[in-house]
């Protein structure tokens, strides 16, 4: 399926993946709360959904912040990104 269709389903609670990924890697929609602020779920929902890259049942290491002092983090894969190939792909899948 096209990414637009997969994103719609992800907003409804589905997990999506691309065959290009490892079998246990997928994207999932979530609401992010601020760790050090006493915040309700309703406050988190007001900011809208975010997308997290997962590996198994944990956040993928790509999502971890890097403290590398390099001026171009893209060279060191320290910033999660999605390639244009994946954005244009038509073979997204729903994770069962």
Residue pairs with C-beta under 8 A, 6 or more apart in sequence:
1 90
1 91
1 92
1 93
1 94
2 90
2 92
3 86
3 87
3 88
3 89
3 92
5 92
6 14
6 16
6 92
6 93
6 94
7 16
9 16
9 94
10 16
10 27
10 28
10 29
10 51
11 29
11 49
13 29
14 94
14 95
15 26
15 27
15 28
15 54
15 94
15 95
16 26
16 27
16 28
16 92
16 93
16 94
16 95
17 25
17 26
17 27
17 92
17 93
17 95
18 86
18 89
18 91
18 92
18 93
19 91
19 93
20 85
20 86
20 89
22 55
24 55
24 56
25 53
25 54
25 55
25 60
26 53
26 54
26 95
27 51
27 52
27 53
27 54
28 51
28 52
28 54
29 49
29 50
29 51
29 52
30 49
30 50
30 51
30 52
31 41
31 44
31 45
31 47
31 48
31 49
31 50
32 44
32 47
32 50
33 39
33 41
33 43
33 44
52 59
52 60
52 63
53 59
53 60
53 62
53 63
53 80
54 60
55 61
60 80
62 77
62 80
63 80
65 78
66 73
66 76
66 78
66 79
68 76
68 78
70 76
70 78
73 79
74 81
